[in-house]
Amino acid sequence: MNQKKFLLFYSVLFTFLMYSCANEKGKTGQNAETGYDEQFINKSKNKTLLIIADDRSGSTGDIRKMNANDYADIFKAYAEKHYGQIAVRVIGNPAPQDKQLYLLEIKNYLPYQKIPAKEKMSIKAKIRNKNKEIAQQNLIIDRENQQKIDEYVQTVIKPHIIAYKPYKNRDITNVEDAFAHIDKKISEPTFDNYDNIQVVIISDGIHDATRVKKPLKLNPTKHNDKIQVFLIGWKDTKPFKDIKNVSEFESIESFKSYYKQNQ
């Protein structure tokens, strides 16, 4: 075989192999297992409870207060890799009706159907078409989640968290009361099947709501193995000595940077 024929032979063989590989995937740019376009691949998400406890009292002057953009950034970073429930609560001396945890539900993507390797081409084609529909629905879910986050920031975070005023002008920091709400929330049976529980606390940790000074403690009755606590500006980590995973951050900016990259 002369050189020209040799090169032609291997050129045809290479083209055939590439075509076969593309067909094995269903179509070029499609996933072999599901048949949906690569551009629609959504990263797997964890079912996660995210709690943010935000100290808005006057004693935390050395910590920059969270603003609407901070909340939106954190929520959108959460929605990229997680679904489930977000809960936000003020630390300070809120009015009785504002001591609650304000909740937001984030939806998960719909699952794609796998294409069995040993199946008729007509069935594979139907599954591929179904997965394209699911991909479009997931894009809609993503947009809906972003819209819910924007609405939550505007109608809940701004008026109930950022615009916080101390009840009857008593500017005290009731960390203990906030901890009690967080403990109860984490221990709800709802979160038995959750993958993660993330607790973000923005506070110096100085509790001055009661005359009798007793040690603070975050003490959820369940799910310790799932809990990750993020502390921003906290002075003393003793209240968290029984929590397995605790991370400290000097500022909101450093926490946001870490959360976006690692969560």
DRENDO-1510 file (C-alpha; in Angstrom, 1 decimal, always signed):
<recs>
REC; n; res; u; v; w
REC; 1; MET; +0.0; +0.0; +0.0 .
REC; 2; ASN; +1.5; +3.3; -1.1 .
REC; 3; GLN; +1.7; +6.3; +1.3 .
REC; 4; LYS; -1.4; +8.1; -0.2 .
REC; 5; LYS; -3.6; +5.0; +0.0 .
REC; 6; PHE; -2.3; +4.4; +3.6 .
REC; 7; LEU; -3.2; +7.9; +4.7 .
REC; 8; LEU; -6.6; +7.7; +3.0 .
REC; 9; PHE; -7.4; +4.4; +4.6 .
REC; 10; TYR; -6.6; +5.7; +8.1 .
REC; 11; SER; -8.5; +9.0; +7.5 .
REC; 12; VAL; -11.6; +7.1; +6.5 .
REC; 13; LEU; -11.2; +4.8; +9.6 .
REC; 14; PHE; -10.8; +7.8; +11.9 .
REC; 15; THR; -13.9; +9.4; +10.5 .
REC; 16; PHE; -15.9; +6.2; +11.0 .
REC; 17; LEU; -14.7; +5.8; +14.6 .
REC; 18; MET; -15.6; +9.4; +15.4 .
REC; 19; TYR; -19.1; +9.0; +13.8 .
REC; 20; SER; -19.6; +5.8; +15.8 .
REC; 21; CYS; -18.7; +7.5; +19.1 .
REC; 22; ALA; -21.1; +10.3; +18.3 .
REC; 23; ASN; -23.9; +7.9; +17.6 .
REC; 24; GLU; -23.1; +6.0; +20.9 .
REC; 25; LYS; -23.9; +9.2; +22.7 .
REC; 26; GLY; -27.0; +9.7; +20.7 .
REC; 27; LYS; -25.9; +12.9; +19.1 .
REC; 28; THR; -22.7; +15.0; +19.3 .
REC; 29; GLY; -22.9; +17.1; +22.4 .
REC; 30; GLN; -25.3; +14.8; +24.2 .
REC; 31; ASN; -24.9; +12.8; +27.3 .
REC; 32; ALA; -24.7; +9.0; +26.7 .
REC; 33; GLU; -26.8; +8.1; +29.8 .
REC; 34; THR; -29.6; +10.6; +29.4 .
REC; 35; GLY; -29.4; +12.0; +25.9 .
REC; 36; TYR; -30.0; +15.6; +26.9 .
REC; 37; ASP; -27.8; +18.4; +25.5 .
REC; 38; GLU; -24.6; +19.0; +27.4 .
REC; 39; GLN; -25.5; +22.7; +27.8 .
REC; 40; PHE; -28.5; +21.7; +29.9 .
REC; 41; ILE; -26.6; +19.5; +32.4 .
REC; 42; ASN; -27.4; +20.7; +35.9 .
REC; 43; LYS; -25.0; +20.0; +38.7 .
REC; 44; SER; -26.4; +17.7; +41.3 .
REC; 45; LYS; -27.9; +19.6; +44.3 .
REC; 46; ASN; -27.9; +18.9; +48.0 .
REC; 47; LYS; -31.1; +19.1; +50.1 .
REC; 48; THR; -30.0; +21.8; +52.5 .
REC; 49; LEU; -31.4; +24.0; +55.3 .
REC; 50; LEU; -29.7; +27.4; +55.4 .
REC; 51; ILE; -30.2; +29.5; +58.5 .
REC; 52; ILE; -28.9; +33.0; +58.8 .
REC; 53; ALA; -29.0; +34.8; +62.1 .
REC; 54; ASP; -28.2; +38.5; +61.6 .
REC; 55; ASP; -27.3; +40.7; +64.6 .
REC; 56; ARG; -28.7; +44.2; +63.9 .
REC; 57; SER; -28.2; +45.6; +67.4 .
REC; 58; GLY; -26.1; +48.7; +68.0 .
REC; 59; SER; -23.4; +46.8; +69.9 .
REC; 60; THR; -22.1; +45.2; +66.7 .
REC; 61; GLY; -20.7; +48.4; +65.3 .
REC; 62; ASP; -17.4; +46.8; +64.4 .
REC; 63; ILE; -19.2; +44.4; +62.0 .
REC; 64; ARG; -20.5; +45.7; +58.7 .
REC; 65; LYS; -24.2; +45.1; +58.6 .
REC; 66; MET; -25.6; +42.8; +55.9 .
REC; 67; ASN; -27.3; +44.6; +53.0 .
REC; 68; ALA; -29.8; +43.5; +50.4 .
REC; 69; ASN; -27.0; +42.6; +47.9 .
REC; 70; ASP; -25.2; +40.5; +50.5 .
REC; 71; TYR; -28.4; +38.5; +51.0 .
REC; 72; ALA; -29.1; +38.1; +47.3 .
REC; 73; ASP; -25.5; +37.0; +46.7 .
REC; 74; ILE; -25.7; +34.3; +49.4 .
REC; 75; PHE; -29.2; +33.1; +48.4 .
REC; 76; LYS; -28.2; +32.8; +44.7 .
REC; 77; ALA; -25.0; +30.9; +45.6 .
REC; 78; TYR; -27.1; +28.6; +47.7 .
REC; 79; ALA; -29.6; +28.0; +44.8 .
REC; 80; GLU; -26.8; +27.0; +42.4 .
REC; 81; LYS; -25.9; +23.9; +44.5 .
REC; 82; HIS; -28.7; +23.4; +47.0 .
REC; 83; TYR; -32.4; +23.2; +47.3 .
REC; 84; GLY; -34.7; +23.0; +50.3 .
REC; 85; GLN; -35.4; +25.7; +52.9 .
REC; 86; ILE; -33.8; +29.1; +53.8 .
REC; 87; ALA; -34.6; +30.7; +57.2 .
REC; 88; VAL; -33.5; +34.1; +58.4 .
REC; 89; ARG; -33.9; +35.7; +61.8 .
REC; 90; VAL; -32.8; +38.9; +63.5 .
REC; 91; ILE; -30.5; +38.9; +66.6 .
REC; 92; GLY; -31.2; +41.9; +68.8 .
REC; 93; ASN; -34.4; +42.9; +70.4 .
REC; 94; PRO; -37.0; +42.6; +67.7 .
REC; 95; ALA; -40.8; +43.1; +68.3 .
REC; 96; PRO; -42.5; +39.9; +69.3 .
REC; 97; GLN; -44.0; +39.3; +65.8 .
REC; 98; ASP; -40.5; +39.7; +64.3 .
REC; 99; LYS; -38.8; +37.0; +66.4 .
REC; 100; GLN; -39.8; +34.4; +63.9 .
REC; 101; LEU; -37.6; +32.7; +61.3 .
REC; 102; TYR; -38.7; +34.0; +57.9 .
REC; 103; LEU; -38.8; +31.1; +55.4 .
REC; 104; LEU; -38.1; +30.6; +51.7 .
REC; 105; GLU; -38.4; +27.4; +49.8 .
REC; 106; ILE; -36.1; +26.7; +46.8 .
REC; 107; LYS; -37.1; +24.0; +44.4 .
REC; 108; ASN; -34.9; +21.2; +43.0 .
REC; 109; TYR; -34.5; +20.3; +39.3 .
REC; 110; LEU; -36.6; +17.5; +37.8 .
REC; 111; PRO; -34.5; +14.3; +37.3 .
REC; 112; TYR; -33.5; +13.2; +33.9 .
REC; 113; GLN; -34.4; +9.7; +32.6 .
REC; 114; LYS; -31.5; +7.3; +31.8 .
REC; 115; ILE; -31.3; +5.6; +28.5 .
REC; 116; PRO; -30.7; +1.9; +28.8 .
REC; 117; ALA; -27.8; +0.8; +26.7 .
REC; 118; LYS; -29.8; -2.2; +25.3 .
REC; 119; GLU; -32.9; -0.6; +24.1 .
REC; 120; LYS; -34.6; +0.0; +20.8 .
REC; 121; MET; -33.6; +3.1; +18.9 .
REC; 122; SER; -37.2; +4.3; +18.9 .
REC; 123; ILE; -37.4; +4.1; +22.7 .
REC; 124; LYS; -34.1; +5.9; +23.1 .
REC; 125; ALA; -35.3; +8.6; +20.8 .
REC; 126; LYS; -38.5; +9.1; +23.0 .
REC; 127; ILE; -36.4; +9.3; +26.2 .
REC; 128; ARG; -34.0; +11.8; +24.5 .
REC; 129; ASN; -37.0; +14.0; +23.6 .
REC; 130; LYS; -38.5; +13.7; +27.1 .
REC; 131; ASN; -35.1; +14.8; +28.6 .
REC; 132; LYS; -35.1; +17.8; +26.3 .
REC; 133; GLU; -38.5; +18.7; +27.7 .
REC; 134; ILE; -37.2; +18.2; +31.3 .
REC; 135; ALA; -34.2; +20.4; +30.5 .
REC; 136; GLN; -36.5; +23.2; +29.4 .
REC; 137; GLN; -38.6; +22.7; +32.6 .
REC; 138; ASN; -35.4; +22.9; +34.7 .
REC; 139; LEU; -34.5; +26.2; +33.1 .
REC; 140; ILE; -38.0; +27.5; +34.1 .
REC; 141; ILE; -37.4; +26.2; +37.7 .
REC; 142; ASP; -34.1; +28.0; +37.8 .
REC; 143; ARG; -35.7; +31.2; +36.7 .
REC; 144; GLU; -38.6; +30.8; +39.2 .
REC; 145; ASN; -36.1; +30.2; +42.0 .
REC; 146; GLN; -34.3; +33.4; +41.1 .
REC; 147; GLN; -37.5; +35.3; +41.0 .
REC; 148; LYS; -38.5; +34.0; +44.4 .
REC; 149; ILE; -35.2; +35.1; +45.8 .
REC; 150; ASP; -35.5; +38.6; +44.4 .
REC; 151; GLU; -39.1; +38.8; +45.8 .
REC; 152; TYR; -38.0; +37.4; +49.2 .
REC; 153; VAL; -35.2; +40.0; +49.5 .
REC; 154; GLN; -37.5; +42.9; +48.6 .
REC; 155; THR; -40.6; +41.9; +50.6 .
REC; 156; VAL; -39.1; +40.1; +53.6 .
REC; 157; ILE; -35.4; +40.8; +54.1 .
REC; 158; LYS; -35.6; +44.6; +53.5 .
REC; 159; PRO; -38.6; +45.4; +55.7 .
REC; 160; HIS; -38.2; +42.7; +58.5 .
REC; 161; ILE; -34.4; +42.3; +58.7 .
REC; 162; ILE; -32.5; +45.2; +57.3 .
REC; 163; ALA; -35.0; +47.8; +58.5 .
REC; 164; TYR; -35.0; +46.3; +62.0 .
REC; 165; LYS; -35.6; +48.7; +64.9 .
REC; 166; PRO; -35.2; +47.6; +68.6 .
REC; 167; TYR; -38.5; +46.9; +70.3 .
REC; 168; LYS; -39.6; +49.9; +72.4 .
REC; 169; ASN; -36.2; +51.4; +71.7 .
REC; 170; ARG; -34.5; +48.9; +74.0 .
REC; 171; ASP; -31.3; +48.2; +72.1 .
REC; 172; ILE; -30.2; +44.9; +73.6 .
REC; 173; THR; -28.7; +41.8; +72.0 .
REC; 174; ASN; -30.7; +38.7; +72.8 .
REC; 175; VAL; -28.5; +36.0; +71.4 .
REC; 176; GLU; -30.0; +33.4; +73.7 .
REC; 177; ASP; -33.5; +33.9; +72.3 .
REC; 178; ALA; -32.2; +33.5; +68.7 .
REC; 179; PHE; -30.3; +30.4; +69.7 .
REC; 180; ALA; -33.5; +28.9; +71.1 .
REC; 181; HIS; -35.3; +29.4; +67.8 .
REC; 182; ILE; -32.4; +28.0; +65.8 .
REC; 183; ASP; -32.2; +24.9; +68.1 .
REC; 184; LYS; -35.9; +24.2; +67.6 .
REC; 185; LYS; -35.7; +24.7; +63.9 .
REC; 186; ILE; -32.8; +22.4; +63.4 .
REC; 187; SER; -34.5; +19.7; +65.5 .
REC; 188; GLU; -37.7; +19.6; +63.4 .
REC; 189; PRO; -38.3; +16.1; +61.9 .
REC; 190; THR; -38.6; +17.9; +58.5 .
REC; 191; PHE; -34.9; +17.9; +58.3 .
REC; 192; ASP; -34.3; +14.2; +59.0 .
REC; 193; ASN; -33.9; +13.6; +55.3 .
REC; 194; TYR; -31.9; +16.7; +54.5 .
REC; 195; ASP; -28.3; +16.3; +53.4 .
REC; 196; ASN; -26.9; +19.4; +55.1 .
REC; 197; ILE; -27.8; +22.1; +57.7 .
REC; 198; GLN; -25.9; +25.4; +57.4 .
REC; 199; VAL; -26.0; +28.0; +60.1 .
REC; 200; VAL; -24.6; +31.4; +59.4 .
REC; 201; ILE; -24.3; +33.8; +62.4 .
REC; 202; ILE; -23.3; +37.4; +61.9 .
REC; 203; SER; -22.7; +38.7; +65.4 .
REC; 204; ASP; -20.0; +39.6; +68.0 .
REC; 205; GLY; -21.7; +37.1; +70.3 .
REC; 206; ILE; -22.1; +39.5; +73.2 .
REC; 207; HIS; -25.4; +38.7; +74.9 .
REC; 208; ASP; -26.8; +41.5; +77.2 .
REC; 209; ALA; -30.5; +40.8; +77.3 .
REC; 210; THR; -30.5; +39.4; +80.9 .
REC; 211; ARG; -28.9; +40.6; +84.1 .
REC; 212; VAL; -27.9; +37.1; +85.1 .
REC; 213; LYS; -25.0; +36.1; +82.8 .
REC; 214; LYS; -25.2; +32.5; +82.0 .
REC; 215; PRO; -23.1; +30.7; +79.3 .
REC; 216; LEU; -24.5; +30.7; +75.8 .
REC; 217; LYS; -24.8; +27.5; +74.0 .
REC; 218; LEU; -26.1; +26.4; +70.6 .
REC; 219; ASN; -27.4; +23.0; +71.4 .
REC; 220; PRO; -29.6; +21.3; +68.7 .
REC; 221; THR; -31.0; +18.0; +69.9 .
REC; 222; LYS; -30.5; +16.4; +66.5 .
REC; 223; HIS; -28.5; +16.3; +63.3 .
REC; 224; ASN; -25.1; +17.3; +64.7 .
REC; 225; ASP; -23.4; +15.3; +62.0 .
REC; 226; LYS; -25.1; +17.4; +59.4 .
REC; 227; ILE; -24.5; +20.9; +60.9 .
REC; 228; GLN; -22.0; +23.4; +59.6 .
REC; 229; VAL; -21.7; +26.6; +61.5 .
REC; 230; PHE; -20.2; +29.8; +59.9 .
REC; 231; LEU; -19.4; +32.6; +62.3 .
REC; 232; ILE; -18.8; +36.1; +61.2 .
REC; 233; GLY; -17.3; +38.5; +63.8 .
REC; 234; TRP; -17.9; +36.2; +66.7 .
REC; 235; LYS; -15.6; +36.8; +69.7 .
REC; 236; ASP; -15.7; +33.4; +71.6 .
REC; 237; THR; -16.5; +30.0; +70.2 .
REC; 238; LYS; -17.4; +28.3; +73.5 .
REC; 239; PRO; -21.2; +28.2; +72.7 .
REC; 240; PHE; -20.3; +25.9; +69.8 .
REC; 241; LYS; -17.9; +23.5; +71.4 .
REC; 242; ASP; -20.3; +20.6; +70.9 .
REC; 243; ILE; -20.8; +21.3; +67.2 .
REC; 244; LYS; -18.5; +19.3; +65.0 .
REC; 245; ASN; -18.0; +21.7; +62.1 .
REC; 246; VAL; -17.4; +25.4; +62.9 .
REC; 247; SER; -15.7; +27.9; +60.6 .
REC; 248; GLU; -14.8; +31.5; +61.5 .
REC; 249; PHE; -14.7; +34.5; +59.2 .
REC; 250; GLU; -13.4; +38.0; +59.8 .
REC; 251; SER; -15.9; +39.7; +57.5 .
REC; 252; ILE; -19.0; +39.3; +55.4 .
REC; 253; GLU; -16.9; +39.7; +52.3 .
REC; 254; SER; -14.6; +36.8; +53.2 .
REC; 255; PHE; -17.5; +34.5; +54.0 .
REC; 256; LYS; -19.3; +35.3; +50.8 .
REC; 257; SER; -16.2; +34.6; +48.8 .
REC; 258; TYR; -15.7; +31.2; +50.5 .
REC; 259; TYR; -19.4; +30.3; +50.2 .
REC; 260; LYS; -19.6; +31.0; +46.5 .
REC; 261; GLN; -16.5; +28.9; +45.8 .
REC; 262; ASN; -17.0; +26.0; +48.3 .
REC; 263; GLN; -20.7; +25.4; +48.8 .
</recs>
